[in-house]
Amino acid sequence: MAILINAHQISKSFTARPLFEGITFSIESGERIGLIGPNGAGKSTLLRILAGHIKADAGNISFQRGLRVGYLEQVPQFSTDASVETSVLEGARDPYDWEEIARAQEIMSKLSLSGDSLVQPETLVSSLSGGWKKRVALARELVRQPDLLLLDEPTNHLDVESILWLEELLANSSFATLTITHDRLFLQRISNRILELDRRHPDGLLSVKGDYATYLDIRQNLMSAQEQQETKLRNTLRRETEWLRRGAKARTTKQTARINQAEELRQTVEDLGIRNQNATVRIDFQSTEKNPKKLIEAKDISKSYNGRTIVPLTNLLITPKSRIGLIGPNGCGKSTLIRMLVGTESPDTGSVFHAEKLEVAYFEQNRESLDPNVSVLKTICPEGDFVPYGGSMVHVKGYLNRFLFSYEQMDLIVGKLSGGEQSRLLIAKLMLKKANLLVLDEPTNDLDMATLDVLQDVLKEFNGAIILVTHDRYFLDQVSNKLLAFGMNEKGQKHIENLVGIEQWEIWHNQQTKIQATPDAPAAQVIVEKPQEKKRKLSFKDQRELDSMEAKIKKTEDQLAELTKESISPSVVSNSKRLLEITNKMGELQSEIDRLYARWSDLEKS
């Protein structure tokens, strides 16, 4: 495969704080890379450097001659007063060429920007929501026909339908991709290599060939090896320190060298200790002391606008420990249903019962309650130095420290924070309010995976009820115990289906696709089986390949077994560099085994 980009020893700092230092990597054609790492590691900055928007402080980056790079920003920018169509055509080399126009129209159609939905080609981009703006920006980059497409949180603000389409596009793309995302299911399906940008790694960057699941296995082995190495070196350092304290004098060259080695060992242990640190946010929502058995009960509620059904007839009972996930396309009525349930909007039909002591905490998708011109400190504590939490008064700086805000960040205005940091701040603000119902509208946007894991576990333990809207299907599956899916029934009428789990939703969604594809199809259809295609005769070359396939698979599996055995030996476990080499090779062998089995199946069908 051809190398598209080669980055060598690049570094970048933000003010006085280094984001990353001396990282080296390359991107090859055909690679679909997932870029992950903690908030503040510099992932978005790295993409902006590769896109040519900013320069690295140090290091060299070389590009393949004539390389076309597309870049989907986290918050896309558009020309003033630009329409959807003119914005998309900004990506065309010649916006007047009929082939370029046809390609743009095809992409716009796939992203529902061609007039078959609420958005028309002549619609002003400035009037669109964040989700529709993201679609327009994505269409603009696809029109460029990039060799490499850089995507910064592409699933933020997209609905599930668009994410599924994007998954299929990226998984089968002819161009290489480098994608920042914290959506684990999306990451699993679109990546064949993972890059983790994290200062805790020896070179600041961990590269793993394979999907996200392969990365998790390799990273766990690597971190375990590093922890064991730290323990062993700490024991050695303790013995060397005791030797020095006994009064060893540097009388000989040998003793001088040993003293120098002890200092080097101390530095190595400190570096390992830093790399093995795993700082995570501490989230714990405050629930009310006593929760009524029934928080909300909706009976036969519905809502229509201008004769168009937004929320069909719905009955719902919400009790403590209810974990209700809402899933469906943008504009399907999820937000309207939530407003009717919490009482900020009245239903056209039916009634909604609220418990007398209902207390609601609301995480809004666009973080409207955060003032970008107010400091982090004043956002949490407008007056004084203490906030009420857990039945006592807590110093605001100690409280913010729970959410990994440094003392320097506490004086920054909110507008200077990254998207993930703003989400953490909003969670910190919500935690100060006692509630027995949490309404979470896209809480996963921009949060790193470590924070998502903590939030996921905390929500499971929350004593009240939760209404959750998120495009992150993995998170939705882990937290919710009931899904309300917006779709159509067989008569083509709007319908909300009660489901349990994402697997059940995917089966239902496939049925929905068939219903929407054939809205006028009769109830009963005659299925005519297609005659089986006659098997073609294998060529001499293919027949030889088929005859040797079993032996090839066995040989590769034997190599994988040998490496697996070697990876758990004490000499390798204590050598993180060798362990990383072996686990990378194991990932390559597993991919090769999968490819051989797929090829074997194809040959046998021929």
C-alpha positions in Angstrom: 0.0 0.0 0.0 1.2 3.5 -0.8 2.0 5.9 2.0 -0.2 8.9 1.9 1.2 10.8 4.9 4.3 10.4 6.9 4.6 12.3 10.2 7.9 12.3 12.0 8.5 13.6 15.5 5.8 16.2 15.5 4.9 18.3 18.5 2.3 20.8 19.4 1.6 22.9 22.5 -1.4 25.0 23.5 -0.2 28.1 25.4 2.3 26.6 27.9 0.7 23.2 28.0 2.1 20.6 25.6 -0.6 18.5 23.8 1.7 15.9 22.3 5.5 15.6 21.8 7.6 13.8 19.2 4.9 11.5 17.8 5.7 9.5 14.6 3.2 7.7 12.4 2.2 7.1 8.8 -1.1 6.7 7.0 -1.4 4.3 4.1 -4.0 4.0 1.3 -6.9 1.7 2.2 -6.5 2.3 5.9 -9.5 3.2 8.0 -8.0 4.6 11.2 -9.9 5.4 14.4 -8.1 8.1 16.4 -8.9 7.9 20.1 -7.6 9.3 23.4 -8.6 11.3 26.5 -10.1 14.8 26.2 -7.4 17.4 25.8 -4.8 15.0 24.3 -4.8 17.0 21.1 -6.8 14.8 18.7 -8.6 17.6 17.0 -5.4 19.7 16.8 -3.6 16.8 15.1 -6.4 16.6 12.5 -6.1 20.3 11.8 -2.4 19.9 11.3 -2.9 17.1 8.8 -5.5 19.2 7.0 -3.1 22.0 6.7 -5.1 24.5 8.8 -2.4 24.9 11.4 1.3 24.0 11.7 3.1 21.7 14.1 5.6 23.4 16.5 8.3 20.8 15.6 8.8 17.8 13.4 8.2 17.0 9.7 5.1 15.9 7.7 5.4 14.7 4.1 2.4 14.2 1.8 2.1 12.0 -1.3 2.3 14.1 -4.4 -1.2 15.3 -5.5 -2.9 14.0 -2.4 -6.5 15.2 -2.0 -7.5 15.6 1.7 -11.0 16.1 2.9 -11.6 17.4 6.4 -14.9 17.3 8.3 -14.6 19.7 11.3 -16.3 19.1 14.6 -18.1 22.4 14.1 -18.3 23.0 10.3 -17.8 26.5 8.9 -19.8 27.9 6.0 -19.9 31.1 3.8 -22.3 33.8 4.9 -25.8 33.5 3.3 -24.8 30.2 1.5 -27.4 27.7 0.5 -27.2 24.0 0.9 -26.4 23.4 -2.8 -23.8 26.2 -3.1 -22.1 24.9 0.1 -21.9 21.4 -1.2 -20.6 22.5 -4.6 -17.7 24.3 -2.8 -16.1 20.9 -2.7 -16.2 20.5 -6.5 -13.1 21.2 -8.5 -15.4 22.8 -11.2 -18.8 23.7 -9.8 -20.1 24.2 -13.4 -19.1 20.7 -14.7 -22.1 18.5 -15.2 -20.4 15.4 -13.8 -19.4 17.2 -10.6 -23.0 18.6 -10.3 -24.4 15.1 -10.8 -22.1 13.7 -8.2 -23.0 16.4 -5.8 -26.8 15.8 -6.3 -26.3 12.1 -5.7 -24.5 12.7 -2.4 -27.1 15.3 -1.4 -29.8 12.8 -2.1 -28.2 10.1 0.1 -27.9 12.6 2.9 -31.5 13.8 2.5 -30.4 17.3 1.3 -32.1 17.2 -2.1 -35.6 18.3 -1.3 -37.2 14.9 -0.4 -37.2 15.9 3.3 -37.4 19.1 5.3 -34.3 20.5 3.8 -34.3 21.9 0.2 -31.2 22.6 -1.9 -31.9 26.3 -1.7 -32.3 26.3 2.1 -29.9 28.7 3.8 -27.3 26.7 5.8 -27.5 29.3 8.6 -31.1 28.3 9.3 -30.2 24.6 9.9 -29.7 22.7 13.1 -26.3 21.3 14.0 -27.2 17.9 12.7 -28.2 19.2 9.3 -25.1 21.4 9.1 -23.0 18.4 9.7 -24.7 16.6 6.8 -24.0 19.5 4.5 -20.4 19.7 5.5 -20.0 15.9 5.0 -21.5 16.1 1.5 -19.1 19.0 0.7 -16.1 16.8 1.6 -17.3 13.7 -0.3 -17.8 15.8 -3.4 -14.0 16.5 -3.3 -13.4 12.8 -4.0 -10.7 12.7 -1.3 -7.8 10.2 -1.2 -7.9 10.7 2.6 -10.9 11.9 4.6 -10.3 13.3 8.1 -13.4 13.2 10.3 -13.7 14.9 13.7 -16.6 13.4 15.7 -18.7 12.8 12.5 -21.6 11.1 14.4 -22.3 14.1 16.7 -25.8 15.5 15.9 -26.5 12.8 13.3 -29.5 10.5 13.8 -29.2 6.7 13.7 -30.3 6.5 10.1 -27.5 8.8 9.0 -24.9 7.0 11.2 -25.8 3.6 9.6 -25.4 5.1 6.2 -22.1 6.7 7.2 -20.9 3.4 8.7 -21.6 1.6 5.4 -19.9 4.4 3.4 -16.7 4.4 5.5 -16.5 0.6 5.9 -16.5 0.2 2.1 -14.7 3.4 1.1 -12.0 3.4 -1.6 -10.4 6.4 0.2 -8.4 6.2 3.4 -10.0 7.6 6.6 -8.8 9.0 9.9 -11.8 9.4 12.3 -12.0 10.8 15.8 -15.0 9.2 17.5 -16.0 8.0 20.9 -18.9 6.0 19.6 -17.6 2.5 20.2 -20.0 0.6 18.0 -19.3 3.0 15.1 -15.6 2.7 15.7 -15.7 -1.1 15.7 -17.5 -1.2 12.4 -15.5 1.4 10.4 -11.9 0.8 11.6 -9.1 -1.6 10.6 -6.5 0.3 12.7 -6.6 2.2 15.9 -4.3 5.1 17.0 -4.5 6.1 20.6 -3.0 9.6 21.3 -2.1 9.5 25.0 1.0 10.9 26.8 0.9 7.7 29.0 2.3 5.6 26.1 6.1 5.4 25.7 6.1 7.3 22.4 2.9 9.3 23.1 1.0 7.2 20.5 -0.2 3.5 20.5 -0.8 2.0 17.0 -2.8 -1.3 16.8 -3.6 -3.0 13.5 -7.1 -4.4 13.7 -10.6 -3.3 14.9 -11.5 -1.7 18.2 -12.0 -5.1 19.9 -8.5 -6.1 18.9 -7.1 -2.8 20.3 -8.8 -3.4 23.7 -7.2 -6.8 24.0 -3.7 -5.5 23.1 -4.0 -2.4 25.2 -5.0 -4.4 28.2 -1.9 -6.7 27.8 0.3 -3.7 27.3 -0.9 -1.8 30.4 -0.6 -5.0 32.5 2.9 -5.4 31.3 3.8 -1.8 32.1 2.3 -2.1 35.6 4.3 -5.3 36.2 7.4 -3.7 34.9 6.8 -0.7 37.2 6.4 -3.0 40.2 9.7 -4.8 39.5 11.6 -1.7 38.9 10.3 -0.1 42.1 11.6 -3.1 44.0 15.0 -2.7 42.3 15.0 1.0 43.0 14.2 0.4 46.7 17.2 -2.0 47.0 19.5 0.5 45.3 18.2 3.3 47.5 18.9 1.3 50.6 22.5 0.6 49.3 23.1 4.3 48.8 21.7 5.1 52.3 24.2 2.7 53.9 26.9 5.3 53.0 28.3 4.0 49.7 31.0 6.3 48.5 31.9 6.9 44.9 35.5 5.7 45.4 35.6 3.6 42.3 34.4 3.8 38.7 32.1 0.9 39.4 30.4 2.6 42.4 30.1 5.9 40.5 28.3 4.0 37.7 26.0 2.3 40.1 25.0 5.6 41.6 24.3 7.0 38.2 22.3 3.9 37.3 20.2 4.4 40.4 19.3 7.9 39.3 18.4 6.7 35.8 16.3 3.9 37.4 14.5 6.5 39.5 13.6 8.5 36.4 12.4 5.4 34.6 10.2 4.4 37.5 8.7 8.0 37.7 8.0 7.9 33.9 6.3 4.5 34.2 4.3 5.7 37.2 3.0 8.6 35.2 2.1 6.4 32.2 0.3 4.0 34.5 -1.8 6.7 36.1 -5.5 6.4 35.1 -7.2 9.6 36.2 -11.0 9.5 35.7 -13.9 11.8 36.5 -15.9 11.0 39.6 -19.5 11.3 38.7 -22.4 10.7 41.2 -25.8 12.2 40.6 -27.7 13.1 43.7 -31.1 11.5 43.8 -33.9 12.7 46.1 -34.1 10.9 49.5 -37.5 9.3 49.0 -38.8 8.5 45.5 -42.5 7.9 44.9 -43.4 4.5 43.3 -44.8 6.3 40.2 -43.0 9.3 38.9 -44.9 9.9 35.6 -47.8 8.2 33.9 -48.9 9.2 30.4 -52.2 7.9 29.1 -53.2 8.0 25.4 -51.1 11.2 24.7 -50.4 12.4 21.1 -49.3 15.5 19.3 -49.8 16.9 15.8 -48.7 20.0 14.0 -50.6 21.3 11.0 -52.3 18.0 10.6 -49.0 16.1 10.7 -48.6 13.5 13.5 -45.5 14.2 15.5 -46.1 11.8 18.4 -48.6 9.0 17.8 -50.9 7.6 20.6 -48.6 6.7 23.4 -49.0 5.2 26.9 -46.0 5.1 29.3 -45.3 4.5 33.0 -42.1 5.8 34.5 -41.0 4.6 37.9 -37.7 4.7 39.8 -35.1 2.6 38.0 -36.9 3.1 34.7 -34.2 3.5 32.0 -36.0 4.6 28.9 -34.0 5.1 25.7 -35.5 7.0 22.7 -34.2 6.2 19.3 -35.3 7.4 15.8 -34.3 9.9 13.1 -33.9 13.6 13.7 -37.3 15.3 13.7 -39.2 12.2 14.5 -40.7 13.6 17.7 -38.3 12.5 20.5 -37.9 16.0 21.9 -41.7 16.7 21.7 -42.4 13.5 23.6 -39.9 14.5 26.3 -41.5 17.9 26.7 -45.0 16.4 27.1 -43.7 14.0 29.7 -42.0 16.6 31.8 -44.8 19.1 31.4 -43.3 21.9 29.3 -45.7 21.1 26.4 -49.3 20.0 26.5 -50.5 16.9 24.6 -53.4 17.2 22.1 -55.0 14.1 23.5 -54.7 12.2 26.8 -53.2 13.2 30.1 -49.9 13.1 32.0 -49.7 12.4 35.7 -46.7 13.8 37.7 -45.7 12.7 41.2 -46.0 15.5 43.7 -42.3 15.4 44.4 -41.1 15.0 40.9 -37.6 16.7 40.5 -36.1 16.8 37.0 -32.5 17.5 36.0 -32.0 18.2 32.3 -28.8 17.7 30.2 -29.5 19.7 27.1 -27.9 18.7 23.8 -26.6 22.1 22.9 -25.5 23.0 26.4 -27.7 26.2 26.4 -27.4 26.6 30.2 -23.6 27.2 29.9 -22.6 30.8 29.3 -19.5 30.9 27.1 -18.4 34.2 28.6 -18.4 33.0 32.2 -15.5 31.3 33.9 -15.6 27.6 34.7 -15.4 28.5 38.4 -18.3 31.0 38.3 -20.4 28.6 36.2 -20.4 26.1 39.1 -20.3 28.6 42.0 -21.5 32.1 41.0 -21.0 33.4 44.6 -18.6 32.4 47.4 -16.2 29.4 47.4 -18.3 26.5 48.4 -21.1 24.4 46.7 -23.6 22.1 48.4 -23.0 18.5 47.5 -23.8 15.2 49.3 -25.2 16.9 52.3 -22.2 19.1 53.0 -20.4 22.2 51.7 -17.5 21.3 49.3 -14.9 23.8 48.1 -15.6 24.6 44.5 -12.0 23.9 43.3 -12.0 20.5 45.0 -15.4 19.8 43.4 -14.1 20.7 39.9 -11.1 18.6 40.4 -13.4 15.6 40.5 -14.0 16.4 36.8 -10.3 16.6 35.9 -10.3 20.4 35.6 -6.8 21.8 36.4 -6.5 25.0 38.5 -5.4 26.9 35.4 -8.6 25.8 33.5 -10.9 26.9 36.3 -10.2 30.6 35.5 -10.8 30.1 31.7 -14.1 31.2 30.2 -16.4 28.3 29.2 -16.0 29.2 25.5 -12.3 28.3 25.6 -13.1 24.7 26.6 -13.2 21.8 24.3 -16.6 20.1 23.6 -15.8 17.2 25.9 -14.7 19.6 28.7 -18.0 21.5 28.3 -19.9 18.3 28.6 -18.0 17.4 31.8 -18.8 20.9 33.1 -22.5 20.5 32.4 -22.5 17.1 34.2 -20.8 18.8 37.2 -23.5 21.4 37.2 -26.3 18.8 37.1 -24.7 16.8 39.9 -25.4 19.8 42.3 -29.1 19.4 41.8 -31.1 16.6 43.6 -33.4 14.8 41.1 -35.4 11.7 40.7 -35.6 12.0 36.9 -32.6 12.6 34.7 -33.4 13.7 31.1 -30.2 13.3 29.1 -30.3 14.6 25.5 -27.1 13.4 23.7 -24.9 13.4 26.8 -22.2 11.3 25.1 -21.2 14.0 22.5 -17.5 14.7 22.8 -16.9 12.7 26.0 -13.8 10.4 25.9 -14.2 6.7 26.5 -13.0 6.7 30.1 -15.6 9.3 31.0 -18.3 7.4 29.1 -17.5 4.3 31.1 -17.8 6.1 34.4 -21.1 7.9 33.3 -22.5 4.6 32.1 -21.8 2.8 35.4 -23.2 5.8 37.5 -26.4 5.9 35.5 -27.0 2.2 36.1 -26.8 2.8 39.9 -28.9 6.0 39.9 -31.9 5.6 42.2 -34.3 7.6 40.1 -35.5 7.3 36.5 -33.7 8.2 33.3 -34.9 9.3 29.9 -32.0 9.0 27.5 -31.6 10.2 23.9 -28.3 9.3 22.2 -26.9 8.2 18.9 -24.3 6.1 20.7 -26.0 2.6 20.4 -23.5 0.9 22.6 -24.1 3.4 25.4 -27.9 3.2 24.9 -27.8 -0.6 25.1 -25.7 -0.5 28.3 -27.9 2.0 30.1 -31.5 1.5 29.0 -33.8 -1.3 30.0 -36.5 -0.2 27.6 -36.3 1.4 24.1 -39.0 3.5 22.5 -38.3 3.3 18.7 -40.0 5.8 16.4 -41.0 4.3 13.0 -44.0 3.2 10.9 -46.4 0.3 11.2 -47.4 -1.9 8.2 -50.2 0.6 7.3 -47.6 3.4 6.9 -48.8 5.2 10.0 -46.4 6.7 12.5 -45.8 4.3 15.4 -43.7 3.9 18.5 -42.4 0.4 19.2 -41.5 -0.9 22.6 -38.2 -2.9 22.4 -35.5 -4.2 24.7 -31.9 -3.9 23.6 -30.1 -2.8 20.4 -30.1 -6.3 18.9 -33.9 -6.3 19.0 -33.9 -2.8 17.6 -31.6 -3.8 14.7 -34.1 -6.6 13.7 -37.0 -4.2 14.0 -35.0 -1.6 12.0 -34.4 -4.0 9.1 -38.2 -4.7 9.0 -38.8 -0.9 9.0 -36.5 -0.5 6.0 -38.5 -3.0 4.0 -41.8 -1.3 5.0 -40.6 2.1 3.9 -39.1 0.7 0.7 -42.4 -0.8 -0.4 -45.2 1.3 1.2 -47.8 0.2 -1.3 -47.0 -3.5 -1.3 -49.9 -5.9 -0.8 -50.2 -7.7 2.6 -49.5 -11.1 1.0 -46.8 -11.5 -1.6 -45.9 -14.5 -3.7 -42.2 -15.2 -3.3 -40.6 -16.7 -6.4 -37.4 -18.5 -5.7 -34.6 -17.6 -8.1 -33.0 -20.6 -9.8 -29.6 -21.4 -8.4 -26.8 -20.2 -10.5 -24.8 -22.9 -12.0 -21.4 -23.2 -10.4 -18.5 -22.0 -12.6 -15.6 -24.3 -13.0 -12.5 -23.2 -11.1 -9.5 -22.1 -13.0 -6.3 -24.1 -12.6 -4.9 -21.3 -10.4 -8.0 -21.1 -8.2 -8.2 -24.9 -7.8 -4.5 -25.0 -6.6 -5.3 -22.2 -4.2 -8.4 -24.2 -2.8 -6.3 -27.4 -2.5 -3.7 -25.6 -0.4 -6.0 -23.4 1.6 -6.5 -25.8 4.6 -2.7 -26.1 5.0 -2.2 -22.4 4.8 -4.9 -21.8 7.5 -3.3 -24.4 9.8 0.2 -22.9 9.4 -1.1 -19.4 10.2 -3.1 -20.7 13.2 0.0 -22.5 14.5 2.0 -19.2 14.2 -0.7 -17.4 16.1 -0.7 -20.1 18.8 3.1 -19.9 19.2 2.9 -16.1 19.6 0.1 -16.4 22.1 2.2 -18.7 24.2 5.2 -16.4 23.9 3.1 -13.3 24.9 2.4 -14.7 28.3 6.0 -15.8 29.1 7.6 -13.8 32.0 10.4 -12.5 29.8 8.0 -10.9 27.4 5.5 -9.7 30.0 8.3 -7.6 31.5 9.4 -6.2 28.2 6.7 -3.8 27.0 8.4 -3.1 23.6 8.6 -6.8 22.7 5.1 -7.4 24.1 3.7 -4.7 21.8 5.6 -6.2 18.8 4.1 -9.6 19.5 0.5 -8.3 20.0 0.7 -6.3 16.8 1.8 -9.4 15.0 -1.0 -11.4 16.6 -3.5 -8.9 15.3 -2.0 -9.2 11.8 -2.2 -13.0 11.9 -5.8 -13.0 13.1 -6.7 -10.7 10.3 -5.0 -13.0 7.8 -6.8 -16.1 9.2 -10.1 -14.3 8.8 -9.2 -13.4 5.2 -8.2 -17.0 4.4 -11.4 -18.4 5.8 -13.4 -15.9 3.8 -11.5 -16.8 0.6 -11.9 -20.5 1.3 -15.7 -20.0 1.5 -15.7 -18.0 -1.8 -13.7 -20.7 -3.6 -15.9 -23.5 -2.4 -19.1 -21.7 -3.5 -17.6 -21.3 -7.0 
